[in-house]
Amino acid sequence: MSVSDQTITKTLSVKEKMKVITILAFPAVIENFFQTALGFVDTFFVAHLGLIEVSAVGLTNAILAIYFAIFMAVGVGVNVLMANSIGAGKPERAAHIAQQSIILASIIGIITGIVTLLFAENLLRLMGVEEEVLSAGVLYFRIVAIPSILMSLMFVMSSILRGAGDTKSPMKVSIIANLINAVLDYVLIFGLLFIPAFGLAGAAIATVISRLVGVVLLGLYIKKNSSITFRKEDWSFDKQHQIELLNLGTPAAGERLAMRIGQIVYFGFIVKLGTNTFAAHQIAGNIEVFSYMIGYGFATAATILVGKQIGSGNREEAKSYAKLTTMITVGFMAFLGLGLFFLGEWAGKFFTTDKTVIEEIGIALKISAVFQPFLAVVLILTGAYQGANNTKYPMYLTTVGMWVVRTGLVYLLAIQFNMGIAGVWIAIGVDIAFRAVVLWIRMEKGKWISKTKDKTSPCHPKTKQPKLDDCVNNY
């Protein structure tokens, strides 16, 4: 079920637009919630095996975050290009791009799987893993990541459906796959009836099975979607579309990587503040993550809606959807900020009984609450910029924000001025506010939409043997 393309591309009242936005956003919010909640369940089961197993999974996930960034590059590319194509009334081109993204995802998934098979131990050693954790880490890493093609296809096939305006199907698949993973975790880790206990290997096998189910279900939903009609002849490798997918997606992946690497740098400063402060920072981050669920859900809607308006040539409508989605999300996240402000310490008690740590969690979340509206702006406008084919600027801005503003201020406020965890979270908030203001001003000045021309258009000068009919239809 998806919002019709005619509904999205025609001029609507503010009330009608709000309805469209929420219809697209809430399935993505629910999907994010289930992924996070069941991720806690996954960690809970593994924790019962011991600290070595928990460390093995944690280190593996740190490497998989890099894999995910690569897969996300293709996902962002296909999401945006499909939204543009459907908005422009070119469903055949959208379907062709979808097929090319599946080909690219398969190739990347196979390559990362081979890398895992050959270099799993080497990659874990680069993480500084202790010898007692290494064997468990290699076992888990290989089982989970050799079939990386499943991860890659889940990312991309979900993006294909979202690009077609269907956010409900990926939500359903995510919920089913995560529930299967949770049940299989218990059965395969600890054993049940005639099924033996596989321990950590069982957790890895459960993850792979759930991803396989996810890929099959996503394939069925794509087949049922009337906006996506695959053609047998389009399964051949199309170099131009592959490059277009990577040109759009790679900066988005680069943004995530810049953020991850920047976190590693300023985490080093936080460690110097002491174990209790670092623990408080980590716990506060785990609590705050629930606000990101809302932001990322509405950012998905912003990317789809802006992408379709850009594709249909309605730049003012694209801007209208970007602003309205931002305002709605600011409202939701400001309300959630009140919860963080007044209930932060209470939530911290679920994670620890240390009074000092609980107090520092409360300080961190009170500061976070103040900056929630700015976080909403950053998340939504990043999605809007992506929908406008502008994935490079958010990457540049995130890199500056993380490496200069955030890291610099963490060192200055937390270390030099001895402000402790308050200095850390003020630095994070200032970085978020800085990026929010820059993204908003740039949009107001009309500098947020990419001017890159479609090089795969049959009328583009670099396209071989353009057909006159194609050119007429294209313009």
VEXVOTOR-189829 format. One record per residue (C-alpha): x, y, z; residue in one letter. Coordinates in steps of 0.2 Angstrom, whole numbers, padded with zeros to 4 digits, always signed. Example, Ala and Ser with C-alpha at 12.3 -4.5 7.8 and 13.67 -1.06 7.14 Angstrom:
BEGIN
+0062-0022+0039A/+0068-0005+0036S/
! end
This chain:
BEGIN
+0000+0000+0000M/+0007+0017-0005S/+0002+0035-0007V/-0003+0037-0025S/+0009+0047-0036D/-0005+0058-0042Q/-0009+0063-0024T/+0009+0067-0021I/+0013+0077-0037T/-0003+0088-0037K/-0005+0104-0027T/-0013+0100-0010L/-0019+0110+0005S/-0008+0111+0021V/-0019+0099+0030K/-0019+0086+0015E/+0000+0087+0014K/+0001+0084+0033M/-0009+0068+0030K/+0002+0062+0016V/+0018+0066+0026I/+0011+0056+0041T/+0005+0041+0031I/+0023+0039+0024L/+0032+0043+0040A/+0024+0033+0053F/+0027+0016+0046P/+0046+0020+0045A/+0045+0027+0063V/+0037+0010+0069I/+0050+0000+0059E/+0064+0010+0067N/+0056+0007+0084F/+0055-0012+0082F/+0073-0013+0075Q/+0079-0004+0091T/+0068-0013+0103A/+0072-0030+0096L/+0090-0026+0095G/+0090-0024+0114F/+0082-0041+0115V/+0096-0048+0104D/+0109-0040+0115T/+0100-0047+0131F/+0101-0065+0125F/+0119-0064+0120V/+0123-0056+0137A/+0118-0072+0145H/+0132-0081+0137L/+0145-0070+0144G/+0156-0054+0142L/+0167-0062+0129I/+0152-0065+0118E/+0145-0048+0120V/+0162-0041+0115S/+0163-0052+0100A/+0146-0046+0094V/+0150-0028+0098G/+0166-0028+0088L/+0158-0037+0074T/+0144-0024+0073N/+0158-0010+0073A/+0164-0017+0056I/+0147-0021+0050L/+0143-0002+0052A/+0156+0001+0038I/+0147-0013+0027Y/+0130-0005+0031F/+0137+0012+0025A/+0142+0004+0008I/+0125-0004+0006F/+0116+0012+0011M/+0125+0021-0003A/+0115+0010-0016V/+0099+0012-0005G/+0099+0031-0005V/+0103+0031-0024G/+0089+0020-0029V/+0077+0029-0017N/+0080+0046-0024V/+0081+0041-0042L/+0065+0031-0042M/+0056+0045-0033A/+0062+0057-0046N/+0058+0046-0060S/+0040+0042-0054I/+0037+0060-0050G/+0042+0064-0068A/+0030+0051-0074G/+0043+0038-0080K/+0038+0022-0071P/+0048+0012-0084E/+0064+0021-0079R/+0061+0019-0061A/+0059+0000-0063A/+0075+0000-0073H/+0084+0009-0060I/+0077-0003-0047A/+0084-0018-0056Q/+0101-0010-0058Q/+0101-0007-0040S/+0098-0025-0036I/+0112-0030-0048I/+0124-0018-0039L/+0118-0023-0022A/+0122-0042-0026S/+0139-0038-0033I/+0144-0027-0017I/+0136-0041-0006G/+0146-0054-0014I/+0162-0044-0013I/+0160-0040+0006T/+0156-0058+0009G/+0172-0064+0001I/+0182-0050+0011V/+0174-0057+0027T/+0179-0075+0022L/+0197-0071+0018L/+0200-0057+0031F/+0188-0059+0046A/+0202-0062+0058E/+0213-0048+0051N/+0199-0035+0052L/+0195-0040+0070L/+0213-0038+0075R/+0213-0021+0067L/+0200-0017+0080M/+0212-0021+0094G/+0203-0037+0099V/+0209-0047+0114E/+0215-0065+0110E/+0201-0072+0121E/+0188-0063+0111V/+0196-0066+0094L/+0190-0084+0091S/+0172-0080+0096A/+0172-0064+0086G/+0179-0073+0070V/+0165-0087+0072L/+0151-0074+0074Y/+0158-0062+0060F/+0160-0076+0047R/+0143-0083+0050I/+0134-0066+0049V/+0144-0058+0036A/+0149-0071+0023I/+0131-0070+0017P/+0132-0051+0016S/+0122-0051+0000I/+0107-0054+0011L/+0111-0038+0021M/+0114-0028+0005S/+0098-0034-0004L/+0087-0030+0012M/+0094-0012+0012F/+0091-0010-0007V/+0075-0019-0009M/+0067-0009+0006S/+0073+0007-0003S/+0065+0002-0019I/+0049+0001-0011L/+0051+0017-0002R/+0056+0025-0018G/+0039+0019-0025A/+0031+0028-0010G/+0028+0012-0001D/+0034+0013+0017T/+0022+0001+0025K/+0029-0015+0016S/+0047-0012+0023P/+0039-0009+0040M/+0030-0026+0040K/+0045-0035+0033V/+0056-0028+0047S/+0044-0032+0061I/+0042-0050+0054I/+0061-0052+0052A/+0065-0045+0069N/+0052-0056+0078L/+0059-0071+0069I/+0077-0066+0074N/+0071-0064+0092A/+0063-0081+0093V/+0077-0090+0084L/+0089-0082+0096D/+0082-0090+0111Y/+0080-0107+0102V/+0097-0108+0094L/+0107-0100+0108I/+0100-0110+0122F/+0092-0125+0114G/+0074-0131+0114L/+0067-0149+0115L/+0077-0158+0101F/+0087-0143+0095I/+0104-0142+0103P/+0111-0126+0110A/+0123-0117+0098F/+0128-0103+0109G/+0135-0088+0100L/+0134-0097+0083A/+0116-0099+0086G/+0114-0080+0088A/+0123-0078+0071A/+0112-0091+0062I/+0096-0083+0069A/+0102-0067+0061T/+0105-0075+0044V/+0089-0084+0043I/+0079-0068+0048S/+0088-0059+0034R/+0084-0072+0021L/+0066-0072+0026V/+0067-0053+0024G/+0074-0054+0007V/+0060-0066+0001V/+0046-0055+0008L/+0053-0039+0001L/+0054-0048-0016G/+0036-0053-0015L/+0031-0035-0010Y/+0041-0028-0025I/+0032-0041-0037K/+0015-0035-0030K/+0019-0017-0032N/+0010-0010-0047S/+0022+0005-0049S/+0037-0007-0051I/+0037-0018-0067T/+0053-0028-0070F/+0058-0033-0088R/+0069-0047-0092K/+0080-0037-0104E/+0084-0025-0090D/+0094-0037-0080W/+0109-0033-0090S/+0122-0022-0082F/+0119-0004-0086D/+0136+0006-0083K/+0128+0023-0084Q/+0114+0020-0071H/+0126+0011-0060Q/+0137+0026-0060I/+0122+0037-0056E/+0117+0027-0042L/+0135+0028-0034L/+0136+0046-0037N/+0121+0050-0027L/+0123+0037-0014G/+0142+0038-0010T/+0141+0055-0002P/+0127+0049+0009A/+0137+0034+0015A/+0152+0046+0017G/+0142+0057+0029E/+0138+0042+0040R/+0156+0036+0040L/+0162+0054+0044A/+0151+0054+0059M/+0156+0036+0065R/+0175+0041+0063I/+0172+0058+0071G/+0163+0048+0086Q/+0179+0037+0088I/+0190+0053+0090V/+0179+0062+0103Y/+0175+0046+0112F/+0194+0046+0116G/+0192+0063+0125F/+0177+0056+0135I/+0186+0041+0141V/+0199+0053+0149K/+0185+0060+0160L/+0183+0043+0168G/+0174+0026+0167T/+0158+0033+0176N/+0157+0048+0164T/+0160+0037+0148F/+0147+0025+0155A/+0134+0039+0158A/+0137+0046+0140H/+0134+0029+0132Q/+0118+0026+0142I/+0112+0043+0139A/+0115+0040+0120G/+0105+0023+0121N/+0090+0032+0129I/+0091+0047+0116E/+0091+0035+0102V/+0072+0034+0103F/+0071+0052+0097S/+0081+0047+0081Y/+0067+0034+0077M/+0055+0048+0075I/+0067+0059+0065G/+0073+0046+0053Y/+0055+0040+0050G/+0050+0058+0045F/+0066+0060+0035A/+0061+0045+0025T/+0045+0054+0020A/+0054+0070+0016A/+0066+0061+0004T/+0051+0052-0005I/+0040+0068-0006L/+0054+0080-0011V/+0061+0067-0023G/+0044+0066-0032K/+0041+0084-0033Q/+0059+0087-0040I/+0055+0074-0053G/+0039+0082-0058S/+0048+0099-0059G/+0038+0107-0044N/+0052+0115-0034R/+0041+0126-0024E/+0031+0111-0019E/+0047+0102-0015A/+0052+0116-0003K/+0034+0117+0004S/+0035+0098+0009Y/+0053+0100+0016A/+0047+0114+0027K/+0031+0106+0033L/+0039+0089+0037T/+0052+0099+0047T/+0039+0108+0057M/+0029+0093+0061I/+0045+0083+0066T/+0051+0098+0077V/+0034+0097+0086G/+0036+0078+0089F/+0054+0079+0095M/+0051+0095+0106A/+0038+0085+0115F/+0049+0070+0116L/+0063+0082+0123G/+0051+0086+0138L/+0052+0068+0142G/+0071+0067+0141L/+0072+0083+0152F/+0060+0077+0166F/+0062+0058+0165L/+0081+0056+0160G/+0087+0051+0177E/+0072+0040+0180W/+0076+0031+0163A/+0095+0030+0168G/+0090+0019+0184K/+0085+0005+0172F/+0103+0004+0166F/+0113+0007+0183T/+0111+0009+0201T/+0127+0021+0203D/+0120+0037+0209K/+0134+0047+0201T/+0131+0039+0184V/+0112+0042+0185I/+0115+0060+0189E/+0127+0063+0174E/+0114+0054+0163I/+0101+0066+0169G/+0113+0081+0165I/+0116+0074+0148A/+0098+0071+0143L/+0093+0088+0150K/+0105+0096+0138I/+0100+0085+0124S/+0081+0090+0127A/+0085+0108+0123V/+0093+0104+0106F/+0079+0091+0100Q/+0071+0104+0089P/+0088+0107+0080F/+0091+0088+0078L/+0074+0087+0070A/+0079+0101+0057V/+0095+0092+0053V/+0088+0075+0051L/+0073+0081+0040I/+0083+0093+0029L/+0096+0080+0026T/+0083+0069+0019G/+0076+0083+0009A/+0093+0087+0002Y/+0095+0069-0003Q/+0078+0069-0012G/+0084+0085-0021A/+0099+0075-0028N/+0110+0084-0016N/+0119+0071-0006T/+0136+0080-0006K/+0132+0095+0004Y/+0126+0086+0020P/+0141+0075+0019M/+0153+0091+0019Y/+0143+0099+0033L/+0143+0084+0043T/+0161+0082+0041T/+0165+0100+0047V/+0152+0098+0061G/+0159+0082+0068M/+0178+0085+0065W/+0179+0104+0069V/+0164+0110+0079V/+0159+0094+0089R/+0177+0087+0092T/+0185+0104+0095G/+0171+0109+0108L/+0172+0092+0117V/+0190+0095+0120Y/+0188+0113+0124L/+0173+0112+0136L/+0175+0095+0143A/+0194+0094+0145I/+0201+0111+0146Q/+0186+0120+0155F/+0183+0104+0166N/+0164+0104+0162M/+0164+0085+0161G/+0148+0077+0153I/+0139+0094+0152A/+0153+0100+0141G/+0152+0085+0130V/+0133+0086+0127W/+0134+0105+0125I/+0147+0102+0111A/+0136+0089+0103I/+0121+0101+0104G/+0131+0116+0097V/+0136+0105+0082D/+0118+0100+0079I/+0112+0118+0080A/+0126+0124+0068F/+0121+0111+0055R/+0103+0115+0057A/+0105+0133+0054V/+0116+0131+0039V/+0105+0118+0031L/+0089+0130+0033W/+0098+0145+0027I/+0104+0137+0012R/+0087+0130+0008M/+0079+0147+0010E/+0092+0154-0002K/+0087+0141-0015G/+0104+0132-0015K/+0098+0115-0009W/+0093+0107-0025I/+0107+0099-0036S/+0109+0106-0053K/+0116+0090-0060T/+0108+0085-0076K/+0102+0067-0079D/+0116+0059-0089K/+0106+0044-0092T/+0093+0053-0101S/+0091+0048-0120P/+0094+0066-0124C/+0109+0069-0114H/+0124+0073-0126P/+0134+0058-0118K/+0121+0046-0122T/+0124+0036-0138K/+0112+0036-0152Q/+0098+0046-0144P/+0081+0044-0152K/+0070+0059-0157L/+0054+0051-0149D/+0063+0048-0133D/+0069+0066-0132C/+0052+0073-0136V/+0044+0062-0122N/+0058+0066-0110N/+0056+0085-0111Y/
! end
